[in-house]
Amino acid sequence: MTRSLFDRGPGPVPLPYRMRPSSLEDLVGQEALLGPQGLFRRFIAEGRWPSMVLFGPPGTGKSGFVELLPRLLSDHTFAHLNATTAGVADLRPELARGERRRREGGQHVVVLDEIHTWSKSQQEVLLSGVETGQIILLGLSNTTPYAALIPPLASRLLLFPFQPLDENALSTLLDRGLHRLARETHGPPLQLDPAARSLLVRYSGGDGRRLLLALESAVLMASGRGGEEFRVGEEDVLAILSRAGQVYGDKDSHYDTISAFIKSVRNYDPDAALHWLARMIEGGEDPLYIARRLVILAAEDVGLADPQALTQAVSCFHAVREVGLPEGRIPLAMTTVFLALSPKSISAYQAIDRALADVRGGFVPPVPLHLRDRTSKRAFSRDEATTPLDYLYPPDQPGGVSPQSHLPEGESRRYYLPNDRGRERELKERYEAARRLREGRSPAESSSLGS
């Protein structure tokens, strides 16, 4: 069942489809791949295309770029399959077509959307075509495909992430959308208030398709007012997004609500934190934005008082990215409660800032000779009086700690100032025990180091 990913369905055509790119210059974002010096442009200029998978969130330009490829690689033939509806029976004719093209000196590209949904046995059939060069595989996925691809197939593919569109790319897309709508309506010039622009960019979540859909709806909302000047204001965008469940109610609520959420978690109040979490979810906040903030909070506020908190938060981020909403609300709630009830310590956060301030202030001493890489030519420089072989291996020393200094003599620093909360109490004991051993005090005073 071979079909195009880009067939136009019945009914009105939405703005994102009407603005599908007709050249590489129409694409925004992904500069490392699609920019003037981008890798994909070099592939195209050389007239060759390796097997690969493009993956990333919706609305980042994957399908628009793939739609362009047949025009850019005119000596290649293309077929499009969707892995959710196509199977091995649909692939085999394309393998045969690819073999014929290869014998004729050409190449056949099979675009496989949702590649991560194919089973191991289906991928093994695909593997034979890629390995023998019958086809060039161009897989597409909205999720990270690493775990879904069988290792033999993954090793034969290049994997390229498409990142969410940044603010500059989204702003460019907005301007193009306004120009397109003004041209189509033959009306007065379209004006977009700065506050309205900021709202649209913020709630697009890096998704260009969502941005253009919201813009078109906001323009339709504003068109009912009439007047010589066609202005899309903040109130028009708020009206659209609030009806779609995508805002909290006013332009400040995004920052106020996430601030209340973070401060509730920081102060051991899981009930208040869950309230603000629910407000964000119901208001249409990007769940990955919430998960990212939890990762930051775990490192910054919980820190070494419970190092497991960071693992929990990172796992939450991956879970939310894989399952999305509504199921993603559960790992978000789990992690919110876990972090809220975790002991808190900012010692690591403060320690690295102290060290950075020291380095930025000019404290950059040379690496002591006994700490240098023993394969380094500089370690054996003849103008050094000391041999580099005097490094004392800590496991061989009393208490497992060497008395040697790790900064030049006379240049000791103390950046890490541990506290007594949670797991950090144990870390503090080990830290102090190790310091005593390095200073040559009795190992008996430092028995807690190995406990």
C-alpha positions in Angstrom: 0.0 0.0 0.0 2.2 2.8 -1.3 0.9 6.3 -0.9 2.2 9.9 -0.6 2.6 11.4 2.8 1.6 14.7 1.3 -1.7 14.0 -0.4 -4.2 16.7 0.2 -7.4 15.6 1.9 -10.9 16.9 1.4 -12.1 20.2 2.8 -10.4 23.6 3.4 -6.6 23.6 3.3 -5.0 25.0 6.5 -2.3 27.6 6.4 0.6 25.2 7.3 -0.2 23.2 4.2 -0.6 26.2 1.9 2.8 27.3 3.1 4.6 24.0 2.5 8.1 24.8 1.2 8.9 24.9 -2.5 12.6 25.4 -2.0 15.2 25.0 0.7 15.1 28.8 1.3 11.5 28.4 2.5 12.5 26.2 5.4 13.3 27.7 8.8 15.4 26.3 11.6 17.8 23.3 11.5 20.7 25.5 10.4 23.3 22.8 10.9 21.5 20.5 8.4 19.6 22.9 6.1 21.4 26.2 6.4 23.7 27.6 3.7 26.6 25.5 4.9 24.4 22.7 6.1 25.3 19.0 5.7 22.1 18.1 3.8 22.9 20.8 1.2 26.3 19.2 0.6 24.7 15.8 0.2 22.3 17.3 -2.4 25.1 19.2 -4.2 27.0 16.0 -4.5 23.9 14.2 -5.9 24.0 11.5 -3.3 21.8 10.6 -0.3 22.8 8.1 2.4 20.3 6.0 4.4 19.2 7.9 7.5 16.5 8.6 10.0 15.2 12.1 10.7 13.6 12.4 14.1 12.2 15.1 16.3 9.0 16.7 17.5 6.2 17.6 15.1 6.3 20.9 13.3 10.1 21.1 12.9 10.3 20.7 9.2 10.9 17.0 8.6 8.0 16.2 6.2 8.3 19.6 4.5 12.0 18.9 3.7 11.3 15.3 2.6 8.6 16.6 0.2 11.3 18.8 -1.4 13.8 16.0 -1.9 12.4 14.5 -5.1 12.8 17.9 -6.8 16.3 18.3 -5.4 17.5 14.7 -6.3 15.9 14.4 -9.7 17.9 11.3 -10.6 16.5 9.4 -7.6 13.1 7.8 -7.5 11.0 8.0 -4.4 8.3 5.9 -2.7 6.4 6.8 0.5 5.2 4.3 3.1 3.7 4.8 6.6 4.9 2.2 9.0 1.6 2.3 11.0 -0.4 1.0 8.0 2.2 -0.6 5.7 4.0 -3.9 6.2 6.5 -6.2 4.6 4.1 -6.9 1.7 4.3 -3.2 0.8 8.0 -3.1 1.2 8.9 -6.0 -1.1 7.8 -4.3 -4.3 9.9 -1.3 -3.4 12.9 -3.5 -2.8 12.4 -5.0 -6.3 12.0 -1.6 -7.8 15.2 -0.5 -6.0 17.1 -3.5 -7.5 15.9 -2.6 -11.0 17.0 1.0 -10.5 20.4 -0.1 -9.2 21.0 -2.2 -12.3 20.1 0.8 -14.4 22.6 2.9 -12.5 20.0 4.8 -10.5 18.9 4.9 -6.9 15.6 4.4 -5.2 14.6 6.1 -1.9 12.0 4.6 0.4 10.6 7.2 2.8 9.2 5.3 5.8 7.2 7.5 8.2 6.8 6.4 11.8 9.7 3.9 11.4 10.0 3.3 15.1 6.7 1.4 15.0 8.0 -1.5 12.9 8.7 -4.7 14.6 12.0 -6.5 14.8 11.0 -8.9 12.0 9.9 -6.1 9.7 13.1 -4.2 10.3 15.1 -7.3 9.4 13.5 -7.3 6.0 14.3 -3.6 5.7 17.9 -4.3 6.8 18.6 -6.6 3.8 17.5 -3.8 1.4 19.7 -1.2 3.1 22.7 -3.5 3.5 22.7 -4.6 -0.2 22.1 -1.1 -1.5 18.7 -2.0 -3.1 17.2 1.0 -1.5 18.1 4.2 0.3 16.1 4.3 3.5 14.8 7.7 4.7 13.0 7.1 8.0 10.9 9.6 9.8 10.0 9.6 13.5 8.5 12.0 16.0 10.3 10.2 18.8 13.9 9.2 19.5 14.4 6.0 17.5 17.5 4.6 19.2 15.7 2.1 21.4 13.2 1.1 18.7 15.7 0.3 15.9 17.4 -3.1 15.9 21.2 -2.6 16.3 22.2 -4.0 12.9 19.8 -1.6 11.2 20.8 1.3 13.4 24.5 0.8 12.6 23.8 1.2 8.9 21.8 4.5 9.3 22.7 8.0 10.1 20.5 9.5 12.7 19.7 13.3 12.6 17.6 15.1 15.1 15.3 18.0 14.1 15.2 20.4 17.0 12.2 22.5 18.0 12.2 25.8 16.2 13.9 28.6 18.1 12.5 32.0 18.6 14.1 33.5 15.5 12.9 30.7 13.2 9.3 31.0 14.7 9.4 34.8 14.2 10.4 34.4 10.6 7.6 31.9 10.1 5.1 34.3 11.6 6.2 37.1 9.2 5.8 34.8 6.3 2.4 33.6 7.5 1.2 37.2 7.8 2.5 38.0 4.3 0.7 35.0 2.9 -2.6 35.8 4.6 -2.5 39.4 3.5 -1.8 38.3 -0.1 -4.7 35.9 0.0 -7.3 38.2 1.5 -6.4 41.2 -0.7 -7.3 43.4 2.3 -5.4 46.0 4.3 -1.9 45.1 5.6 -1.9 42.7 8.6 -0.4 44.1 11.7 0.6 41.8 14.6 1.1 43.4 18.0 4.3 42.6 19.8 2.4 41.1 22.8 0.4 38.9 20.3 3.6 37.8 18.6 5.2 36.9 22.0 2.1 34.8 22.9 2.1 32.9 19.6 5.8 32.1 19.8 5.6 31.0 23.4 2.7 28.7 23.0 3.9 27.2 19.8 6.4 25.2 21.8 8.8 25.2 18.9 6.2 23.7 16.6 5.9 25.7 13.3 2.7 24.0 12.3 1.0 24.8 15.6 2.2 28.4 15.2 0.7 28.9 11.8 -2.6 27.3 12.8 -2.9 29.6 15.8 -2.0 32.6 13.6 -4.6 31.9 11.0 -7.3 31.5 13.7 -6.3 34.7 15.4 -6.4 36.6 12.1 -9.9 35.2 11.6 -10.9 36.4 15.1 -9.5 39.9 14.4 -11.2 40.1 11.0 -14.6 40.5 12.6 -13.7 44.0 13.9 -13.4 45.6 10.5 -11.6 48.9 10.1 -9.0 50.2 7.7 -6.1 48.7 9.6 -6.2 45.0 10.1 -4.6 44.5 13.5 -4.1 41.2 15.4 -3.9 42.0 19.1 -3.1 40.1 22.2 -6.7 39.7 23.0 -7.3 37.8 19.7 -4.5 35.3 20.4 -5.7 34.9 24.0 -9.3 34.2 22.8 -8.0 31.5 20.4 -5.6 29.8 22.8 -7.9 29.9 25.8 -10.7 28.2 23.8 -8.2 25.6 22.8 -7.2 25.1 26.4 -3.7 26.5 25.8 -3.3 29.5 28.1 -3.9 30.3 31.8 -5.8 33.5 31.2 -3.4 36.4 30.7 0.2 37.0 29.5 1.8 36.9 33.0 0.2 33.6 34.1 2.8 31.4 32.4 5.6 32.8 34.5 3.6 33.3 37.6 2.3 29.7 37.6 5.7 28.0 37.0 7.2 30.2 39.7 4.5 29.2 42.2 5.1 25.5 41.2 8.9 25.7 41.7 8.6 27.5 45.0 6.0 25.1 46.3 8.3 22.1 45.5 11.3 23.9 47.0 9.5 24.5 50.3 8.3 20.9 50.9 4.6 21.5 49.9 3.6 18.7 47.5 -0.2 19.6 47.7 0.3 23.2 46.5 2.8 22.0 43.9 0.3 19.5 42.5 -2.3 22.3 42.3 0.0 24.4 40.2 1.0 21.4 38.1 -2.7 20.7 37.4 -3.2 24.4 36.4 -0.3 24.2 33.9 -1.5 20.9 32.4 -5.1 22.1 32.1 -3.9 25.4 30.7 -2.0 23.6 27.9 1.5 24.2 29.1 4.1 22.1 27.2 4.7 19.1 29.4 8.3 18.9 28.4 8.8 22.4 29.6 7.5 21.3 33.0 9.7 18.2 33.0 12.8 20.3 32.1 12.1 22.6 35.0 11.9 19.6 37.3 15.3 18.4 36.1 16.8 21.8 36.8 15.1 21.9 40.3 16.4 18.4 41.1 20.0 19.5 40.4 19.8 23.0 41.8 17.6 22.6 44.9 17.7 19.0 46.0 21.2 18.4 44.9 23.5 16.2 47.0 20.9 15.9 49.8 19.4 13.2 47.6 21.4 12.5 44.4 18.7 10.1 43.3 16.4 13.1 42.7 18.2 14.0 39.5 17.9 10.4 38.2 14.2 10.6 39.0 13.7 13.9 37.2 15.6 12.8 34.1 13.6 9.6 33.9 10.4 11.7 34.2 11.6 13.9 31.2 12.2 10.8 29.1 8.9 9.2 30.1 6.9 12.4 29.3 8.7 12.8 25.9 7.9 9.2 25.0 4.2 9.0 26.1 3.1 12.6 26.1 -0.2 13.7 27.7 -2.5 12.6 29.2 -0.4 9.7 30.5 2.6 11.9 31.1 0.7 13.7 33.9 1.5 10.6 36.1 5.3 10.7 36.0 5.1 14.5 36.3 3.0 14.1 39.5 5.3 11.4 40.8 8.4 13.5 40.4 6.8 16.6 41.7 5.9 14.8 45.0 9.3 13.1 45.2 11.2 16.4 44.8 8.9 18.3 47.1 9.5 15.8 49.9 13.2 15.4 49.2 15.8 17.1 51.5 17.3 20.2 49.9 20.9 21.3 49.4 22.4 23.9 47.1 26.0 23.1 48.0 27.0 21.7 44.6 25.3 24.6 42.8 27.2 27.1 45.0 30.4 25.1 44.8 30.7 25.2 41.0 29.8 28.9 40.9 32.6 29.6 43.4 35.0 27.6 41.2 33.9 29.4 38.1 34.3 32.8 39.7 37.9 31.8 40.7 38.8 30.7 37.2 37.2 33.7 35.6 39.1 35.9 38.1 42.4 34.5 36.7 43.2 31.5 38.9 44.5 29.1 36.3 47.6 27.4 37.7 49.5 24.7 35.8 48.6 21.1 36.3 51.0 19.6 39.0 53.6 17.3 37.5 52.4 14.2 39.3 48.8 14.7 38.0 49.7 15.0 34.4 48.9 12.4 31.8 51.9 10.1 31.8 51.8 9.8 28.0 52.0 13.6 27.6 55.2 15.0 26.2 54.8 18.0 28.6 54.8 15.6 31.6 58.4 14.5 30.7 59.7 18.0 29.9 63.4 18.1 30.6 63.1 21.5 32.4 61.1 19.9 35.2 63.2 18.8 38.1 60.7 16.2 39.4 59.9 12.9 37.8 56.3 12.4 36.7 56.4 8.9 38.1 56.0 10.0 41.7 52.2 9.8 41.6 50.9 7.9 44.6 48.1 5.6 43.7 45.4 6.2 46.3 44.1 2.6 46.7 47.6 1.7 47.8 47.8 4.4 50.5 46.7 4.1 54.1 42.9 4.7 54.3 42.8 4.8 50.5 43.8 8.4 50.3 47.0 9.9 49.0 48.6 12.8 50.9 49.5 14.5 47.6 47.9 17.9 46.7 45.8 18.3 43.6 46.5 21.9 43.2 50.0 23.6 43.2 51.6 23.9 46.6 50.2 26.8 48.5 47.2 27.2 46.3 44.6 25.2 48.2 40.9 26.2 47.7 37.7 25.1 49.3 34.7 25.5 47.0 32.5 22.7 48.4 30.8 23.5 51.7 28.5 20.5 52.5 25.6 20.7 54.9 23.9 18.0 57.1 20.7 17.4 55.2 19.8 14.0 53.8 22.4 11.9 52.1 24.8 14.9 52.2 25.5 14.2 55.9 27.3 11.0 54.8 29.1 12.9 52.0 30.2 15.5 54.5 31.7 12.9 56.8 33.6 11.4 53.9 34.8 14.8 52.7 36.1 15.7 56.1 37.7 12.3 56.6 39.5 12.5 53.2 40.8 16.0 54.1 42.2 14.7 57.3 44.1 11.9 55.6 45.4 14.2 52.9 46.7 16.5 55.6 48.5 13.6 57.2 46.4 13.1 60.3 45.7 9.7 61.8 43.7 7.3 59.6 41.9 6.2 62.7 40.3 9.7 62.8 39.0 9.0 59.3 37.4 5.6 59.6 34.1 6.8 58.1 35.7 7.3 54.7 35.3 3.7 53.7 31.9 3.1 55.3 
